C-alpha cells in the first residue's frame, strides 16, 4: 500500500502533523511525503523515526524534496 502526503507550501508543524496522521492511519506500507523546505524535510524525517518509520529514499526535486518512508 502506497500513499502520498503533499505538504509543499505548508510551514511547520503542518507537514509533520499531516505525515503523523497518515502514518497512524496506514499502520505500515510506504508513504511518499512531498515538502519544499530543508526544515520540513528534517522535521518529517525525525517525526517518522519517532513512530518506527525510516526515510528509505530522499530525492531532491526542482520544487523541493520527495521522501519515501517505510515502516522500519
N, C-alpha and C positions, 0 to 999 in steps of 0.2 A: 504494500500500500504506500503510495507516494502522494504527499500533499505539498502545497506551496503557500507560504505567507509572504505577501508583498508589502514590506514595510518601508519602501522608498518614500522619501518626502516626510516621514514622521520623525519627530525628535524623541529622544529617550525621556521617559522609560517606555513609550508606546511600542517600539519594536520588541522589547523584552517581554512585555505583557502579552502581546499577540502570540509570540513564539511559545511562551509557557502555557498559555491557554490551549494552543494547538497540540503541544506535546502531551498535555494531560488528557485531551480528547482522543488522541491517537493511541496512546499506550506503548506502541512500538511501530517500527516501519522506517520510512525515510521521509525526511522533511527538508524541503528547499526553502531557504529564507533569503529574500532579496532586501538588501539595505544599501544606503547610499553614503554612509559616513564610516570612518575608521572607528569612531566611538561606538556606534551601534553595532558594528561587526564584533568588536571586543566584548561588549556587554552581552550580546546574544550568545556568543561562544561560552562565556562564563556561566550564564544562566542555564544553558543547555547542559553543561558539565555538572552543575549542581543537581540536575534531575536524572543523572545517569546516562546522558546522551553525549556524543562527541561530534566534533566537526571533522567529518571524513574527507571533505574537499572544500577548498576555498578558492573561488575563481574570481579574478579581477575582471570586471566588465567596464565598458565605457561609462555607464551611468551608476557604477557602484560595485557591489560585491554580491556574489551568489555563494551562499553557504549551504553545503549539503550536510545535514545532521542525521545521525543514525543512533539507535539505541545501543549503548556500549555493552 
